Amino acid sequence: MKITINNLNKTIELEDDKSYNLMNTLLEHDIYIDNSCNGKLTCGKCKIKIVEGNVNEITDTEKRLLKKEEIENGIRLSCAVTMSG
């Protein structure tokens, strides 16, 4: 499985048979994500845009913290996004 960060021109290679939290994975690979609540789904600052890929459905918390336009444009909270290969 790969994560590509378009604006940084960086790709992260991950094992296919595991599940990953996107925010934690980005931080582990030295990619800064604003996360003043430390991934507790309360601040809404760790916004990222999902362009493509298999990720979990948007959570109720994300629906509360994100604007309708953001959701329609693929914006998610990285702390709420999980991926599996």
Secondary structure, DSSP 8 states (H G I E B T S, - for coil): -EEEEGGGTEEEE--TTSEEEHHHHHHHTT-----TTSSSSSS---EEE--SS-B----HHHHHHS-HHHHHTTEEEGGG-EEE-
